[in-house]
Amino acid sequence: MTGTAASSNSEFDVILIAPNVSEQMGGEAIKALQIYLELERQGVRVHQITHERVQPELTKNHPQMSVSYVSDTAIEKTLHRGKIFEQLLNMVFLHAAARQARIVLQKSPDAVVHFTSPVSPVLPYPVLPNAKVVIGPINGNIHYPPAFRHREKLAYKVRRWLHPSMQFMHRISFAGKRTANALLVAGGKRTYESLRMAGCRNEQLVDSIDSGIMDRLYQSPRITHEGTNFRFFHNGRLVEHKGTDLIIKSLLKTKNPIELDIIGRGPELGNLRALVQQLSLDNRVRFIEWVPDHSKLADMLRQYRAFVFPSLAEANGIVVQEAMVQGLPVIACNWGGPSLLVTPETGILIDPISEDYVIDQLASSMDLLAEDGALAESMSIQARSRAYENGYLWSGVIRDWRKIYAKVTASRVTSRA
């Protein structure tokens, strides 16, 4: 592992640990970067431990960051070749990062060590003796709805089958979570149950938002709605569990000429294009694979009536939060993360009781919102209000976490007295 990229002579308040901190490597990596930047913005002395694969980007775009890099080992290079070894790769990184944290703690013994990712409830974490440790937000134990289990790939099935055994192993073999001072829980009841299975104590568990969204989205004017609007969009990485095909199939059931824009790339892109051609929906579905200037995406979304996101295994749903704060009603499945974010006042939740039912309800929901501008406007107002009041903005999320850091520090000080 290399040394720090910025001066570490002064003490730190918080030491963050995440394998990827980047604007180019997907949601978890972007989230890790935003956590660092918001803590710094709020005046917290923060140090980041991450993998050397992101060093060129951080050096170029964020030269002010105080950061240590974990280097690739021969084991990591071997494991990285196979997706099935992802959890083992995460474990190797976490243990290497913990060794680096011990070095940083020598100069900052009172710093809080916060493992911000990965955040699986079944992933073993290392023990850092005598350190103040926060892990999370943990958001997992999410599986396909029973009516959609036929869609599960083998990896999902195995993960679901092995979950109780893995958590039992935590009780007897892995103490990282059980010895942490605080576990931030963002997945609701399912994640609480999973952590308790692993032997975690109620006093460790703290409610938290899974992720924040950039404050600038709230500062921009709310998207308003009136009259009819037949344009809807779906946004995100195109993978099987997102349920994008369900939206496409639902267009055959709408009574209005609903148009759908699909924003994103992924392994399902080819299959989805083929489905659109098979159903002769080329004139109603448009694929927008990439928006080069992400800062212009918010303005682009002003043309739509609502965001459609029938994901079948979504632990959180950052894209749902982003839509809500901009004033877009959300149509989603009443399952996983979106069910914790969307209310009847801010969108439409569809019970995933069967594939045909979801397709029918997607069609009727889009028809309803397309025709009823007043309803869409009411949902828009309530969505933005809920996003702000429930602390979806990064500034609010980090303020809440700072209170947890203070409580952890105070409790440790008290225990030493």
Secondary structure per residue as TSV (DSSP state, phi and psi in degrees):
chain	resnum	aa	ss	phi	psi
A	1	M	-	360.0	149.7
A	2	T	-	-91.5	174.5
A	3	G	-	-83.9	-170.7
A	4	T	B	-75.9	148.4
A	5	A	S	-88.8	-12.5
A	6	A	S	-134.1	165.8
A	7	S	-	-60.1	135.9
A	8	S	-	-123.8	30.6
A	9	N	-	-72.6	-30.8
A	10	S	S	-87.4	159.9
A	11	E	-	-75.0	154.7
A	12	F	-	-110.6	150.0
A	13	D	S	-86.6	-36.3
A	14	V	E	-137.7	136.7
A	15	I	E	-113.9	116.0
A	16	L	E	-95.5	142.6
A	17	I	E	-128.6	123.3
A	18	A	-	-155.7	138.3
A	19	P	S	-65.7	-35.7
A	20	N	-	-129.7	127.3
A	21	V	-	-127.9	101.3
A	22	S	-	-164.3	151.6
A	23	E	S	-88.9	-4.8
A	24	Q	S	-112.9	-0.8
A	25	M	S	-119.2	27.6
A	26	G	-	94.3	-178.2
A	27	G	H	-58.8	-49.8
A	28	E	H	-64.0	-38.6
A	29	A	H	-69.2	-41.1
A	30	I	H	-63.7	-42.6
A	31	K	H	-59.9	-43.4
A	32	A	H	-61.3	-40.6
A	33	L	H	-66.5	-42.9
A	34	Q	H	-65.1	-33.8
A	35	I	H	-61.8	-48.2
A	36	Y	H	-58.3	-50.6
A	37	L	H	-64.2	-37.9
A	38	E	H	-72.2	-39.3
A	39	L	H	-59.0	-45.3
A	40	E	H	-62.2	-42.2
A	41	R	H	-60.7	-34.0
A	42	Q	T	-85.8	9.7
A	43	G	T	86.9	12.8
A	44	V	-	-83.8	136.4
A	45	R	-	-82.1	110.1
A	46	V	E	-126.3	144.4
A	47	H	E	-128.4	138.1
A	48	Q	E	-110.2	136.2
A	49	I	E	-114.6	124.7
A	50	T	E	-150.3	-176.5
A	51	H	E	-87.7	149.2
A	52	E	G	-65.7	-15.6
A	53	R	G	-61.6	-22.6
A	54	V	G	-98.6	0.9
A	55	Q	H	-58.2	-45.1
A	56	P	H	-58.6	-42.6
A	57	E	H	-65.5	-47.2
A	58	L	H	-66.5	-38.4
A	59	T	H	-62.8	-39.5
A	60	K	H	-75.5	-47.9
A	61	N	H	-93.6	-24.0
A	62	H	-	-137.5	62.6
A	63	P	T	-64.1	-15.6
A	64	Q	T	-79.8	-12.0
A	65	M	-	-66.1	140.1
A	66	S	-	-93.2	114.6
A	67	V	E	-149.7	140.6
A	68	S	E	-111.4	145.9
A	69	Y	E	-116.2	134.5
A	70	V	E	-92.1	126.4
A	71	S	-	-84.4	157.6
A	72	D	-	-65.0	135.5
A	73	T	-	-104.0	170.6
A	74	A	H	-60.3	-36.9
A	75	I	H	-63.8	-44.5
A	76	E	H	-63.0	-42.6
A	77	K	H	-62.3	-35.7
A	78	T	H	-70.7	-46.6
A	79	L	H	-66.6	-31.0
A	80	H	T	-65.5	-16.6
A	81	R	T	-74.7	-17.8
A	82	G	-	-128.1	129.5
A	83	K	G	-61.5	-29.4
A	84	I	G	-68.5	-14.0
A	85	F	G	-98.2	16.0
A	86	E	H	-58.4	-44.5
A	87	Q	H	-66.3	-39.8
A	88	L	H	-63.5	-39.0
A	89	L	H	-62.4	-41.8
A	90	N	H	-62.2	-41.1
A	91	M	H	-64.0	-41.5
A	92	V	H	-61.7	-44.6
A	93	F	H	-62.1	-47.4
A	94	L	H	-59.9	-40.5
A	95	H	H	-69.9	-37.1
A	96	A	H	-67.0	-40.2
A	97	A	H	-66.2	-35.9
A	98	A	H	-63.9	-38.4
A	99	R	H	-63.3	-40.1
A	100	Q	H	-66.2	-37.9
A	101	A	H	-62.4	-37.8
A	102	R	H	-60.6	-35.1
A	103	I	H	-66.7	-46.2
A	104	V	H	-65.4	-36.4
A	105	L	H	-65.8	-20.3
A	106	Q	H	-63.0	-32.4
A	107	K	H	-93.1	-22.3
A	108	S	-	-131.9	67.1
A	109	P	T	-63.9	-20.2
A	110	D	T	-97.6	4.9
A	111	A	-	-69.6	147.9
A	112	V	E	-86.1	129.6
A	113	V	E	-95.4	118.8
A	114	H	E	-117.4	109.8
A	115	F	E	-80.9	104.5
A	116	T	-	-90.9	-20.0
A	117	S	S	-167.5	157.0
A	118	P	-	-66.5	163.8
A	119	V	-	-127.2	28.2
A	120	S	-	-70.7	138.4
A	121	P	T	-70.5	-13.8
A	122	V	T	-102.4	-3.5
A	123	L	S	-78.5	125.3
A	124	P	-	-69.5	136.0
A	125	Y	-	-110.4	149.8
A	126	P	-	-72.8	157.8
A	127	V	-	-92.2	133.8
A	128	L	-	-115.9	92.1
A	129	P	T	-58.6	138.1
A	130	N	T	65.6	9.9
A	131	A	S	-102.6	156.2
A	132	K	E	-91.7	115.9
A	133	V	E	-121.6	131.6
A	134	V	E	-121.5	136.3
A	135	I	E	-125.8	133.5
A	136	G	E	128.8	-175.3
A	137	P	E	-71.8	129.5
A	138	I	E	-89.1	128.0
A	139	N	-	-146.9	96.6
A	140	G	-	-155.4	-152.3
A	141	N	-	56.6	39.1
A	142	I	-	-106.3	128.9
A	143	H	-	-132.2	169.6
A	144	Y	-	-63.6	148.6
A	145	P	-	-58.6	148.8
A	146	P	G	-51.2	-38.5
A	147	A	G	-71.3	-10.0
A	148	F	G	-117.5	14.7
A	149	R	G	-63.0	-22.6
A	150	H	G	-64.8	-17.7
A	151	R	G	-86.9	-14.1
A	152	E	-	-63.3	132.8
A	153	K	-	-80.5	166.0
A	154	L	H	-56.4	-39.6
A	155	A	H	-60.1	-39.9
A	156	Y	H	-66.5	-43.0
A	157	K	H	-62.1	-46.8
A	158	V	H	-61.2	-42.3
A	159	R	H	-62.2	-39.7
A	160	R	H	-68.9	-42.1
A	161	W	H	-66.2	-37.8
A	162	L	H	-87.0	-8.4
A	163	H	H	-55.4	-50.6
A	164	P	H	-60.2	-39.8
A	165	S	H	-65.8	-40.4
A	166	M	H	-62.4	-41.1
A	167	Q	H	-71.2	-32.3
A	168	F	H	-64.2	-38.5
A	169	M	H	-62.1	-34.3
A	170	H	H	-59.7	-41.0
A	171	R	H	-60.5	-35.0
A	172	I	H	-106.8	-16.4
A	173	S	H	-127.0	-29.1
A	174	F	-	-120.1	120.5
A	175	A	-	-106.6	0.2
A	176	G	T	-56.1	-49.5
A	177	K	T	-71.5	-40.5
A	178	R	T	-65.8	-24.4
A	179	T	T	-100.1	-2.0
A	180	A	-	-68.4	151.6
A	181	N	S	-74.2	-35.5
A	182	A	E	-148.7	138.2
A	183	L	E	-116.8	113.0
A	184	L	E	-78.2	123.7
A	185	V	E	-114.3	118.5
A	186	A	-	-114.8	-4.8
A	187	G	S	-97.6	11.9
A	188	G	T	68.7	-152.6
A	189	K	H	-56.2	-42.4
A	190	R	H	-61.9	-36.6
A	191	T	H	-79.4	-36.3
A	192	Y	H	-58.0	-45.9
A	193	E	H	-62.4	-41.0
A	194	S	H	-63.4	-44.4
A	195	L	H	-69.1	-35.8
A	196	R	H	-66.3	-35.8
A	197	M	H	-58.8	-32.6
A	198	A	T	-83.1	2.7
A	199	G	T	91.6	8.7
A	200	C	-	-73.7	147.0
A	201	R	-	-94.7	149.7
A	202	N	G	-57.4	-36.1
A	203	E	G	-68.7	-16.0
A	204	Q	G	-81.8	-25.3
A	205	L	E	-86.1	127.8
A	206	V	E	-130.4	127.3
A	207	D	E	-61.1	140.4
A	208	S	-	-153.6	154.2
A	209	I	-	-73.1	142.3
A	210	D	S	-66.3	-42.1
A	211	S	-	-153.6	152.7
A	212	G	-	-95.6	175.9
A	213	I	B	-130.1	155.7
A	214	M	-	-60.9	133.6
A	215	D	H	-59.8	-28.3
A	216	R	H	-62.4	-25.1
A	217	L	H	-67.2	-33.7
A	218	Y	H	-76.9	-28.0
A	219	Q	H	-77.5	-18.3
A	220	S	S	-79.8	155.2
A	221	P	-	-59.2	142.4
A	222	R	-	-65.8	143.8
A	223	I	-	-72.3	125.4
A	224	T	-	-105.5	161.6
A	225	H	-	-137.4	140.5
A	226	E	-	-158.5	156.9
A	227	G	S	62.2	-151.1
A	228	T	-	-100.0	148.9
A	229	N	-	-153.9	115.5
A	230	F	-	-95.5	9.0
A	231	R	E	-99.5	127.2
A	232	F	E	-130.7	162.3
A	233	F	E	-142.1	157.4
A	234	H	E	-128.1	135.7
A	235	N	E	-136.6	134.6
A	236	G	S	145.2	173.3
A	237	R	-	-65.8	132.8
A	238	L	-	-86.3	89.0
A	239	V	-	-123.1	164.7
A	240	E	G	-60.3	-39.7
A	241	H	G	-73.9	-8.2
A	242	K	G	-72.0	-17.0
A	243	G	-	72.2	22.7
A	244	T	H	-59.4	-35.7
A	245	D	H	-62.9	-29.0
A	246	L	H	-65.4	-37.1
A	247	I	H	-66.9	-45.5
A	248	I	H	-58.5	-46.3
A	249	K	H	-63.9	-31.6
A	250	S	H	-68.7	-22.5
A	251	L	G	-62.7	-24.7
A	252	L	G	-70.2	-16.7
A	253	K	G	-102.5	-7.8
A	254	T	-	-75.8	146.9
A	255	K	S	-88.1	-15.9
A	256	N	S	-104.5	158.0
A	257	P	-	-78.0	64.2
A	258	I	-	-61.2	136.1
A	259	E	E	-111.6	140.9
A	260	L	E	-125.8	125.3
A	261	D	E	-102.8	129.0
A	262	I	E	-109.1	113.8
A	263	I	E	-104.6	115.6
A	264	G	-	143.3	168.6
A	265	R	-	-126.3	169.8
A	266	G	S	156.3	176.7
A	267	P	T	-64.3	-18.7
A	268	E	T	-90.0	-1.0
A	269	L	H	-57.2	-47.3
A	270	G	H	-62.0	-42.4
A	271	N	H	-64.7	-37.9
A	272	L	H	-70.2	-39.3
A	273	R	H	-61.7	-41.8
A	274	A	H	-65.0	-38.3
A	275	L	H	-64.2	-42.1
A	276	V	H	-60.3	-43.3
A	277	Q	H	-66.7	-41.7
A	278	Q	H	-59.7	-37.4
A	279	L	T	-91.9	3.9
A	280	S	T	56.5	47.2
A	281	L	-	-112.6	20.8
A	282	D	T	-57.7	-30.5
A	283	N	T	-82.9	-3.7
A	284	R	T	-122.2	-10.0
A	285	V	E	-122.4	129.7
A	286	R	E	-123.9	134.2
A	287	F	E	-100.0	119.8
A	288	I	E	-112.7	95.4
A	289	E	-	-70.2	-30.1
A	290	W	-	-154.2	136.9
A	291	V	-	-108.3	102.6
A	292	P	S	-55.8	-42.1
A	293	D	-	-103.4	97.8
A	294	H	G	-62.3	-26.7
A	295	S	G	-66.5	-19.0
A	296	K	G	-91.4	-3.7
A	297	L	H	-62.4	-39.9
A	298	A	H	-59.0	-43.2
A	299	D	H	-66.3	-36.9
A	300	M	H	-62.2	-35.5
A	301	L	G	-73.1	-7.5
A	302	R	G	-68.6	-14.5
A	303	Q	G	-82.8	-9.0
A	304	Y	-	-100.2	156.6
A	305	R	S	-85.8	-37.1
A	306	A	E	-162.5	165.7
A	307	F	E	-102.5	128.8
A	308	V	E	-111.7	124.0
A	309	F	E	-149.2	73.8
A	310	P	-	-85.7	51.2
A	311	S	-	-64.6	142.2
A	312	L	S	-101.8	-7.1
A	313	A	S	-154.1	58.1
A	314	E	-	-103.2	114.4
A	315	A	S	-67.5	-39.7
A	316	N	-	-128.2	-93.1
A	317	G	-	124.4	64.6
A	318	I	H	-58.5	-37.5
A	319	V	H	-63.4	-29.7
A	320	V	H	-67.6	-45.2
A	321	Q	H	-60.2	-43.2
A	322	E	H	-63.6	-41.1
A	323	A	H	-63.1	-44.1
A	324	M	H	-63.8	-44.0
A	325	V	H	-67.8	-23.4
A	326	Q	H	-85.8	-12.1
A	327	G	T	98.6	30.9
A	328	L	-	-108.0	125.8
A	329	P	-	-59.3	152.6
A	330	V	E	-120.9	133.2
A	331	I	E	-110.0	118.3
A	332	A	E	-147.4	168.0
A	333	C	E	-78.4	144.4
A	334	N	S	-80.5	69.0
A	335	W	S	-158.9	139.8
A	336	G	H	65.0	-149.3
A	337	G	H	-57.1	-47.0
A	338	P	H	-57.0	-31.4
A	339	S	H	-67.5	-19.9
A	340	L	H	-89.2	-12.2
A	341	L	H	-105.7	-41.2
A	342	V	-	-93.2	138.8
A	343	T	-	-120.5	168.6
A	344	P	T	-59.7	-22.3
A	345	E	T	-81.4	-18.8
A	346	T	T	-114.2	-6.6
A	347	G	E	177.3	-161.8
A	348	I	E	-127.6	122.8
A	349	L	E	-104.2	133.0
A	350	I	E	-111.5	122.7
A	351	D	-	-66.0	127.0
A	352	P	-	-83.2	63.6
A	353	I	S	-87.5	-18.6
A	354	S	-	-169.1	161.0
A	355	E	H	-65.3	-45.4
A	356	D	H	-61.2	-40.5
A	357	Y	H	-63.6	-45.7
A	358	V	H	-62.1	-42.4
A	359	I	H	-62.3	-44.8
A	360	D	H	-62.5	-42.9
A	361	Q	H	-71.4	-33.7
A	362	L	H	-60.8	-44.4
A	363	A	H	-62.1	-49.2
A	364	S	H	-68.1	-33.4
A	365	S	H	-68.0	-42.5
A	366	M	H	-66.3	-40.3
A	367	D	H	-59.3	-45.5
A	368	L	H	-59.4	-51.2
A	369	L	H	-71.3	-33.1
A	370	A	H	-61.7	-38.0
A	371	E	H	-85.0	-29.1
A	372	D	-	-107.8	87.4
A	373	G	H	-64.1	-33.5
A	374	A	H	-65.9	-41.7
A	375	L	H	-64.6	-43.0
A	376	A	H	-62.4	-39.3
A	377	E	H	-66.3	-41.2
A	378	S	H	-62.4	-45.1
A	379	M	H	-63.5	-36.7
A	380	S	H	-60.7	-47.9
A	381	I	H	-61.7	-46.8
A	382	Q	H	-68.0	-35.2
A	383	A	H	-64.0	-47.0
A	384	R	H	-64.8	-40.6
A	385	S	H	-62.1	-44.9
A	386	R	H	-64.3	-40.6
A	387	A	H	-60.3	-39.9
A	388	Y	H	-75.2	-47.9
A	389	E	H	-67.9	-29.3
A	390	N	T	-91.3	9.0
A	391	G	T	73.0	38.9
A	392	Y	-	-75.3	-15.9
A	393	L	B	-79.2	145.5
A	394	W	H	-58.4	-36.7
A	395	S	H	-59.3	-41.2
A	396	G	H	-73.2	-39.8
A	397	V	H	-59.4	-47.2
A	398	I	H	-68.8	-34.6
A	399	R	H	-61.2	-40.4
A	400	D	H	-66.0	-40.5
A	401	W	H	-66.2	-35.4
A	402	R	H	-63.5	-32.9
A	403	K	H	-66.3	-37.1
A	404	I	H	-67.5	-42.1
A	405	Y	H	-57.3	-45.1
A	406	A	H	-63.1	-40.9
A	407	K	H	-65.7	-41.7
A	408	V	H	-62.0	-45.0
A	409	T	H	-63.8	-43.5
A	410	A	H	-65.7	-39.0
A	411	S	H	-68.4	-36.6
A	412	R	H	-68.6	-40.4
A	413	V	H	-61.2	-41.7
A	414	T	H	-63.2	-39.9
A	415	S	H	-67.9	-24.8
A	416	R	H	-81.4	-21.5
A	417	A	-	-69.1	360.0
